[in-house]
Amino acid sequence: MSDRPFVCLARDRKTNEVRQVYRKKGGGFTRNEDNKQAKKLDNPHRFSKKEADKCVKWGNKQKPELAVFATKQESPFIVLDSDTKWGKDSLRDKLNTLGKRRKRYIRAGEFKRSQQRQHDLRMQYLNGTGNLAAMCNSCGMTGHHSWADCQKCPPSQSNHATGDACDASYYHQGRDGAYTNLGDDSRCRDIMHDIGLGLPVSGEKWHTEITSVWNA
């Protein structure tokens, strides 16, 4: 697989449906997972750099509304917000499965927070200017305090801080367009129930964990 590190996804600009692209034996590409020619190949969803470039050109020639995206990312259906880091692999894999089945790019925000990020969000919450946020450290400082004081304490063990939670939604357009919280979409909710994801925080239709608890 090391010689084919890329995965390609094709999005239909009219329907916003995103599908994985597969190589076909003898050349060519398809978005049909059950294609007989693709099934004859090992790892038909993996591409070399040269194959990925050809696939992108192929997609752009099919019809003007088809956009093909090539990536080395292990979870190609997830778009990670710039101010967060990858969290637990188990949650990442389920979110990627959700995106693949929902045929949408999943926006992953606040996946694994830094201690300073947790502190800032906690202070916003205490100031009444932000959503509910867990304590930013493990020493019991529940009230207002500076980042200088906070960083002397053990890091928070909140699910966001450990990478066990993600604020997730799905994109309507491309990989950076308008988006909807997972809990506001009935199809997302059905898939989440099926694969073991839940919305455990009351009033937060975006806070996603591996759980059977549904409070939003």
Backbone bond lengths (Angstrom), bond angles and torsions (degrees), N, CA, C in turn:
res aa  C-N    CA-C-N  psi(-1)  N-CA   C-N-CA  omega(-1)  CA-C   N-CA-C  phi
1 M - - - 1.461 - - 1.520 111.38 -
2 S 1.338 117.91 -20.95 1.454 121.18 -176.83 1.515 112.30 -62.40
3 D 1.345 117.19 -25.94 1.458 119.33 179.48 1.525 111.53 -85.47
4 R 1.330 117.18 -4.55 1.469 121.99 176.85 1.531 108.41 -133.15
5 P 1.329 117.26 74.34 1.467 120.28 -173.46 1.527 114.78 -83.90
6 F 1.343 118.38 -5.78 1.464 120.01 -173.69 1.525 112.97 -97.94
7 V 1.329 114.70 150.42 1.461 123.81 169.78 1.525 106.22 -121.98
8 C 1.320 117.06 141.93 1.465 120.71 179.11 1.524 110.76 -117.86
9 L 1.322 115.36 137.03 1.464 121.97 176.85 1.522 108.67 -121.34
10 A 1.322 115.80 141.79 1.460 121.41 179.00 1.525 109.19 -116.91
11 R 1.334 116.43 126.29 1.466 121.17 178.30 1.522 110.02 -112.68
12 D 1.325 115.42 130.28 1.454 121.30 175.41 1.524 107.91 -85.10
13 R 1.306 116.94 117.08 1.464 120.56 -175.71 1.532 112.39 -67.45
14 K 1.329 117.99 -20.49 1.464 120.50 179.63 1.526 111.38 -80.37
15 T 1.335 116.54 -42.06 1.466 120.09 -176.39 1.533 112.31 -102.32
16 N 1.349 116.16 -12.17 1.474 123.36 -174.93 1.523 112.38 64.37
17 E 1.317 117.37 12.89 1.461 121.00 178.21 1.525 110.38 -75.02
18 V 1.328 115.98 133.21 1.461 122.20 -179.94 1.531 108.72 -113.08
19 R 1.320 116.31 128.33 1.468 121.27 177.99 1.515 110.69 -132.13
20 Q 1.306 114.76 150.79 1.453 120.52 175.90 1.526 109.19 -74.15
21 V 1.321 116.17 145.35 1.461 121.30 179.01 1.524 109.11 -101.94
22 Y 1.336 116.35 143.96 1.461 122.28 -178.34 1.523 110.28 -123.13
23 R 1.339 115.04 147.89 1.461 120.83 173.04 1.522 109.10 -78.15
24 K 1.314 116.48 150.92 1.467 120.98 175.30 1.522 109.56 -113.07
25 K 1.293 115.91 143.60 1.458 120.93 176.30 1.527 109.07 -61.78
26 G 1.336 115.47 129.34 1.451 119.52 -178.03 1.516 113.25 93.52
27 G 1.351 116.53 -2.14 1.463 120.14 179.57 1.508 112.22 107.58
28 G 1.317 115.17 157.97 1.458 120.06 179.63 1.526 112.12 96.05
29 F 1.329 116.02 174.18 1.455 121.95 -175.17 1.522 110.21 -139.30
30 T 1.320 115.72 161.04 1.459 120.99 179.92 1.522 109.73 -152.64
31 R 1.334 116.48 152.04 1.464 120.99 173.12 1.526 110.87 -98.75
32 N 1.314 116.14 6.31 1.458 122.15 -179.06 1.529 109.78 -91.24
33 E 1.323 117.68 108.71 1.464 122.14 -177.06 1.527 111.70 -62.14
34 D 1.323 117.35 -27.07 1.467 121.68 -177.56 1.521 113.59 -94.65
35 N 1.332 117.17 10.67 1.449 120.71 -179.38 1.531 110.56 -58.31
36 K 1.325 117.75 128.26 1.464 122.39 -175.52 1.528 111.89 -62.61
37 Q 1.328 116.36 -37.27 1.458 119.65 -179.25 1.532 111.24 -69.55
38 A 1.341 116.56 -33.93 1.462 119.83 177.49 1.519 110.68 -70.49
39 K 1.315 116.46 -37.03 1.466 120.74 -178.28 1.522 112.54 -65.10
40 K 1.328 117.05 -19.30 1.460 120.67 -179.51 1.531 112.29 -79.08
41 L 1.332 117.20 -7.43 1.465 121.40 -177.60 1.525 110.98 -104.33
42 D 1.321 116.75 151.11 1.457 121.29 169.82 1.527 108.10 -78.41
43 N 1.333 116.36 134.68 1.471 121.62 179.31 1.534 112.15 47.92
44 P 1.331 117.87 59.01 1.472 119.67 -176.97 1.527 113.57 -65.41
45 H 1.341 117.72 -12.23 1.470 120.11 179.44 1.529 111.99 -93.41
46 R 1.353 117.44 2.23 1.461 121.88 -179.76 1.527 110.98 -104.20
47 F 1.360 114.70 140.53 1.454 119.84 -174.49 1.529 111.42 -130.50
48 S 1.316 115.91 146.68 1.461 120.82 167.84 1.532 106.97 -78.28
49 K 1.329 116.43 171.34 1.466 119.13 178.48 1.522 110.40 -59.98
50 K 1.319 117.49 -42.67 1.453 121.22 -179.51 1.525 110.82 -64.17
51 E 1.344 116.40 -43.16 1.460 120.36 178.81 1.525 111.61 -65.43
52 A 1.341 116.35 -39.10 1.464 120.50 179.29 1.517 110.74 -62.94
53 D 1.338 116.86 -42.52 1.458 120.62 178.38 1.531 110.59 -62.23
54 K 1.324 116.09 -41.85 1.469 120.01 178.06 1.517 110.89 -64.29
55 C 1.333 115.86 -38.30 1.459 120.33 -178.69 1.523 111.09 -64.88
56 V 1.329 116.44 -42.38 1.465 120.19 178.40 1.530 110.17 -61.85
57 K 1.325 117.24 -43.08 1.469 120.96 178.50 1.523 110.42 -65.57
58 W 1.333 116.13 -39.56 1.471 120.67 177.85 1.525 110.29 -59.87
59 G 1.329 116.45 -46.23 1.460 120.26 -179.17 1.502 112.42 -61.10
60 N 1.316 117.02 -41.42 1.461 120.50 -178.13 1.523 112.47 -70.04
61 K 1.344 116.62 -20.46 1.465 120.23 178.81 1.531 112.42 -89.05
62 Q 1.319 117.98 -18.34 1.459 120.42 -175.51 1.524 111.93 -64.17
63 K 1.305 115.56 -53.04 1.452 121.46 176.63 1.526 106.48 -164.72
64 P 1.307 118.42 150.19 1.464 120.61 -172.03 1.517 114.55 -61.74
65 E 1.338 117.29 -23.41 1.459 118.51 -177.30 1.525 113.49 -88.14
66 L 1.345 118.23 0.73 1.459 120.93 -179.77 1.523 110.10 -95.91
67 A 1.330 116.29 125.27 1.467 121.47 179.11 1.520 108.81 -118.81
68 V 1.331 116.71 128.70 1.463 121.56 -178.59 1.519 109.52 -110.44
69 F 1.324 115.87 135.31 1.453 123.15 -176.96 1.519 108.95 -123.69
70 A 1.339 117.35 127.94 1.463 122.15 179.61 1.526 109.59 -109.34
71 T 1.335 116.88 137.62 1.458 120.59 -178.31 1.526 110.84 -150.07
72 K 1.328 115.98 153.45 1.460 121.99 173.07 1.529 111.16 -92.32
73 Q 1.319 116.34 -4.82 1.458 121.25 -175.04 1.523 111.48 -62.22
74 E 1.337 116.89 137.04 1.457 121.45 -179.28 1.523 112.04 -69.20
75 S 1.323 116.94 -23.24 1.466 121.26 179.47 1.529 108.19 -120.48
76 P 1.327 117.97 77.48 1.463 121.31 -169.59 1.520 115.08 -67.28
77 F 1.338 118.01 -19.22 1.458 119.88 -179.19 1.529 112.26 -86.04
78 I 1.332 117.69 0.82 1.461 121.67 -179.08 1.525 110.03 -108.86
79 V 1.334 115.80 132.94 1.460 122.43 172.96 1.523 106.81 -110.38
80 L 1.324 116.61 115.27 1.459 121.89 -175.97 1.524 110.32 -87.12
81 D 1.340 116.62 127.55 1.456 120.35 176.11 1.530 109.87 -58.30
82 S 1.320 116.31 147.99 1.461 120.98 -174.38 1.528 112.93 -67.70
83 D 1.341 118.12 -22.07 1.464 120.11 -175.72 1.530 112.86 -99.51
84 T 1.328 117.54 19.10 1.458 120.44 178.79 1.525 109.72 -136.87
85 K 1.334 116.09 171.05 1.458 122.09 179.76 1.524 109.45 -122.45
86 W 1.330 116.05 163.99 1.453 120.21 176.96 1.527 110.26 -62.64
87 G 1.333 115.44 136.38 1.457 120.74 176.45 1.515 111.09 -97.12
88 K 1.316 116.84 -148.70 1.463 122.26 -176.26 1.530 111.18 -61.74
89 D 1.325 115.70 138.10 1.466 120.86 -179.42 1.521 112.09 -59.20
90 S 1.325 116.78 -37.24 1.462 120.29 -177.27 1.524 111.38 -62.21
91 L 1.338 117.39 -40.69 1.465 120.89 178.26 1.522 110.13 -72.99
92 R 1.319 116.90 -40.22 1.462 120.73 178.25 1.533 110.35 -58.78
93 D 1.323 117.17 -44.38 1.464 120.76 -178.00 1.527 111.07 -63.37
94 K 1.322 116.88 -38.99 1.471 119.97 179.98 1.521 110.97 -69.64
95 L 1.325 117.09 -38.57 1.458 119.98 177.24 1.523 111.08 -65.40
96 N 1.334 116.71 -37.63 1.453 120.23 177.20 1.531 110.55 -65.87
97 T 1.331 116.42 -39.62 1.468 120.59 175.95 1.523 110.77 -62.58
98 L 1.329 116.04 -41.00 1.464 120.26 177.22 1.518 110.71 -59.55
99 G 1.335 117.47 -46.30 1.455 120.82 179.31 1.516 112.49 -62.21
100 K 1.334 115.82 -40.95 1.467 119.92 -179.45 1.521 110.88 -65.36
101 R 1.328 116.81 -42.73 1.466 119.83 -178.77 1.524 112.41 -74.70
102 R 1.337 116.36 -34.36 1.475 120.20 178.66 1.522 110.45 -80.93
103 K 1.340 116.24 -14.14 1.468 122.46 -179.34 1.524 111.07 60.99
104 R 1.334 114.52 45.55 1.456 121.62 176.86 1.527 109.33 -142.98
105 Y 1.326 116.68 156.49 1.461 120.70 170.87 1.522 108.47 -76.92
106 I 1.328 116.54 131.73 1.453 121.79 178.08 1.528 109.50 -93.60
107 R 1.303 116.51 127.71 1.467 121.48 176.01 1.532 108.58 -88.85
108 A 1.321 116.89 121.49 1.462 122.01 -178.44 1.525 109.70 -109.59
109 G 1.319 115.86 109.72 1.453 121.24 178.69 1.518 111.76 -115.22
110 E 1.306 117.63 153.25 1.470 122.62 177.99 1.522 111.36 51.51
111 F 1.332 116.58 38.51 1.466 120.02 -175.01 1.528 110.20 -68.89
112 K 1.312 116.93 -56.92 1.471 120.55 175.92 1.528 107.55 -131.60
113 R 1.313 116.04 105.34 1.453 121.32 -175.39 1.522 112.15 -83.25
114 S 1.313 114.96 147.28 1.457 120.32 170.46 1.525 108.35 -77.26
115 Q 1.318 116.95 163.71 1.453 120.38 178.91 1.531 110.60 -62.16
116 Q 1.337 116.36 -39.14 1.461 118.64 179.73 1.523 111.28 -66.96
117 R 1.323 117.27 -39.03 1.459 120.96 177.60 1.531 109.95 -61.71
118 Q 1.338 116.69 -42.93 1.460 120.84 178.73 1.529 110.23 -62.33
119 H 1.337 117.02 -41.12 1.462 121.53 177.95 1.524 110.79 -61.17
120 D 1.338 116.58 -47.08 1.457 120.15 -177.70 1.530 111.53 -62.03
121 L 1.332 116.72 -42.59 1.461 120.49 -179.54 1.527 111.26 -68.47
122 R 1.342 116.67 -36.89 1.462 120.37 177.65 1.530 110.75 -64.29
123 M 1.321 117.14 -41.33 1.462 120.22 179.18 1.530 110.94 -66.69
124 Q 1.351 116.58 -38.26 1.463 119.71 176.46 1.525 110.63 -61.22
125 Y 1.321 115.78 -41.52 1.471 120.12 178.82 1.522 110.68 -63.16
126 L 1.337 116.67 -45.93 1.464 120.24 179.75 1.526 111.99 -64.95
127 N 1.336 116.24 -28.52 1.461 120.63 178.57 1.529 112.58 -82.03
128 G 1.341 116.09 -6.83 1.457 119.77 -178.87 1.508 114.05 80.33
129 T 1.324 116.23 17.36 1.467 119.98 -178.12 1.530 112.87 -114.09
130 G 1.336 117.97 8.01 1.463 120.69 -178.66 1.510 112.08 -146.32
131 N 1.324 115.91 170.91 1.467 121.75 178.46 1.519 110.72 -71.37
132 L 1.325 115.06 169.78 1.465 121.51 176.19 1.526 109.86 -53.78
133 A 1.323 116.56 131.65 1.465 121.78 178.95 1.522 108.56 -139.53
134 A 1.327 116.13 137.63 1.460 121.29 -179.30 1.526 110.52 -67.21
135 M 1.347 116.14 166.04 1.458 120.06 176.22 1.526 108.99 -58.07
136 C 1.324 115.93 145.68 1.455 120.42 -172.48 1.513 113.60 -89.55
137 N 1.335 118.35 0.15 1.459 120.09 178.29 1.519 109.22 -151.94
138 S 1.304 116.88 177.73 1.465 121.75 -175.76 1.531 112.91 -107.30
139 C 1.334 117.23 20.03 1.465 119.21 -178.54 1.521 112.32 -107.04
140 G 1.344 117.27 3.45 1.457 119.67 174.47 1.508 115.17 85.75
141 M 1.328 119.02 17.18 1.467 120.96 178.36 1.528 108.36 -79.44
142 T 1.321 116.09 92.77 1.462 120.79 -172.75 1.517 113.53 -84.57
143 G 1.332 117.18 -22.66 1.458 120.15 -176.79 1.512 113.21 -95.13
144 H 1.340 115.65 -168.14 1.460 121.06 179.54 1.530 110.21 -65.92
145 H 1.294 116.20 137.47 1.456 121.98 176.08 1.525 108.50 -159.83
146 S 1.309 116.40 158.48 1.457 121.34 -175.93 1.526 111.47 -80.17
147 W 1.334 115.61 161.26 1.466 120.31 175.06 1.521 110.34 -64.02
148 A 1.330 117.36 -33.00 1.462 120.96 178.36 1.525 110.93 -60.72
149 D 1.351 117.26 -39.55 1.461 120.58 176.89 1.525 110.91 -73.58
150 C 1.319 116.25 -38.00 1.466 121.35 -175.14 1.520 112.11 -65.49
151 Q 1.313 117.43 -40.69 1.460 119.89 -174.32 1.518 112.95 -71.93
152 K 1.327 117.48 -8.95 1.459 121.03 174.94 1.530 111.30 -81.15
153 C 1.320 116.99 -13.98 1.464 122.32 -174.36 1.529 111.26 -96.98
154 P 1.328 117.77 162.83 1.466 120.74 175.42 1.521 110.46 -60.59
155 P 1.324 118.35 144.89 1.465 121.48 -179.39 1.530 112.20 -60.07
156 S 1.313 114.67 155.49 1.460 121.04 176.04 1.522 110.41 -62.30
157 Q 1.323 115.13 148.06 1.463 120.65 174.88 1.522 110.78 -109.20
158 S 1.330 116.34 24.68 1.462 119.66 175.55 1.528 109.23 -65.13
159 N 1.302 116.28 158.93 1.463 119.86 -177.78 1.528 112.29 -64.07
160 H 1.327 117.49 -29.65 1.460 119.12 175.46 1.526 110.37 -70.47
161 A 1.323 116.80 -39.44 1.457 120.07 -178.06 1.524 111.98 -68.63
162 T 1.333 117.35 -30.29 1.467 120.63 179.97 1.524 112.61 -92.31
163 G 1.326 117.20 -5.95 1.464 120.34 179.92 1.505 113.58 85.18
164 D 1.347 117.41 17.81 1.463 121.62 179.49 1.521 112.62 -96.12
165 A 1.326 117.76 3.73 1.465 122.06 178.95 1.515 109.44 -140.50
166 C 1.324 115.61 154.70 1.462 121.23 -179.82 1.522 108.51 -146.72
167 D 1.325 117.16 139.50 1.464 121.57 172.55 1.523 106.78 -89.69
168 A 1.318 116.33 102.23 1.468 120.82 -167.84 1.527 112.84 -116.46
169 S 1.317 113.96 147.44 1.462 122.66 176.63 1.527 107.22 -149.69
170 Y 1.335 116.75 177.73 1.470 117.81 175.29 1.523 109.67 -126.45
171 Y 1.333 114.60 147.03 1.461 121.46 -176.23 1.525 111.10 -84.27
172 H 1.335 114.51 144.19 1.466 121.03 174.27 1.523 111.40 -88.93
173 Q 1.338 116.29 -32.08 1.453 120.53 -174.60 1.522 109.41 -130.54
174 G 1.326 115.97 122.34 1.454 120.43 175.84 1.516 113.25 53.30
175 R 1.328 116.02 -137.05 1.456 121.68 -179.05 1.526 111.88 -116.25
176 D 1.328 117.54 6.06 1.461 119.48 -178.89 1.524 112.37 -151.62
177 G 1.320 117.13 27.98 1.457 120.41 -179.33 1.517 112.06 -94.42
178 A 1.325 115.96 -153.15 1.465 121.25 177.70 1.524 109.37 -66.09
179 Y 1.325 116.47 152.29 1.455 119.52 -177.11 1.528 111.43 -140.70
180 T 1.333 115.96 162.02 1.463 123.89 -179.64 1.516 109.30 -127.74
181 N 1.323 117.44 136.54 1.455 120.73 175.71 1.525 109.83 -60.91
182 L 1.329 117.24 143.35 1.455 121.11 -176.54 1.522 112.05 -55.75
183 G 1.331 116.42 -39.92 1.458 120.09 -176.52 1.506 114.74 -69.31
184 D 1.342 117.54 -12.54 1.462 120.94 178.74 1.516 112.24 -92.22
185 D 1.319 117.31 3.72 1.459 121.63 -177.95 1.526 109.49 -120.84
186 S 1.317 117.43 118.11 1.464 121.25 -175.22 1.523 112.19 -63.97
187 R 1.326 117.95 -35.26 1.468 120.38 179.96 1.519 110.81 -68.67
188 C 1.342 116.51 -39.98 1.463 119.67 175.79 1.522 110.36 -61.60
189 R 1.314 117.01 -43.42 1.462 120.95 -178.83 1.533 110.69 -61.16
190 D 1.332 116.49 -42.15 1.466 120.09 179.77 1.528 110.96 -62.37
191 I 1.323 116.61 -44.62 1.463 120.49 -179.65 1.520 110.37 -66.69
192 M 1.330 116.88 -40.11 1.461 120.89 179.07 1.519 111.35 -60.89
193 H 1.314 116.92 -44.37 1.469 120.53 176.02 1.525 110.00 -56.99
194 D 1.321 115.72 -40.95 1.464 121.44 -174.88 1.527 112.43 -69.64
195 I 1.342 117.51 -35.07 1.469 120.06 -174.45 1.525 113.20 -102.77
196 G 1.328 117.80 0.55 1.466 119.81 174.12 1.511 116.21 93.43
197 L 1.329 116.86 27.03 1.455 120.89 173.47 1.524 109.75 -105.18
198 G 1.332 117.22 148.24 1.448 120.88 179.16 1.517 111.66 -138.88
199 L 1.342 115.18 173.12 1.462 123.40 176.92 1.527 106.95 -120.62
200 P 1.330 118.22 85.26 1.461 121.62 -168.35 1.527 116.13 -82.17
201 V 1.340 118.69 -12.57 1.461 120.64 -175.56 1.525 110.01 -100.00
202 S 1.311 116.27 122.44 1.459 121.60 -178.29 1.518 111.36 -57.74
203 G 1.330 115.83 131.20 1.460 121.26 177.60 1.509 114.86 81.32
204 E 1.333 118.49 -3.94 1.465 120.89 -179.12 1.530 109.81 -113.68
205 K 1.312 115.79 98.02 1.458 121.29 -177.67 1.527 111.98 -83.51
206 W 1.294 116.06 15.18 1.469 121.75 -179.51 1.530 112.28 -122.38
207 H 1.329 118.07 -24.93 1.464 122.35 -176.37 1.529 109.42 -74.28
208 T 1.330 116.41 105.16 1.460 123.09 -170.76 1.519 110.98 -112.69
209 E 1.335 115.32 136.11 1.459 121.58 176.84 1.531 109.07 -140.15
210 I 1.328 115.54 166.71 1.464 120.05 170.34 1.519 106.58 -81.14
211 T 1.304 116.68 101.57 1.444 122.41 -174.33 1.527 110.02 -165.76
212 S 1.308 116.31 161.90 1.473 120.83 174.73 1.531 110.73 -100.72
213 V 1.333 116.40 4.75 1.464 121.92 -177.33 1.537 109.63 -85.32
214 W 1.333 115.66 131.04 1.456 121.72 178.18 1.529 109.03 -129.25
215 N 1.325 115.99 109.46 1.453 121.41 178.05 1.528 112.28 -120.77
216 A 1.310 116.28 4.53 1.475 119.87 -178.85 1.522 110.19 -136.23
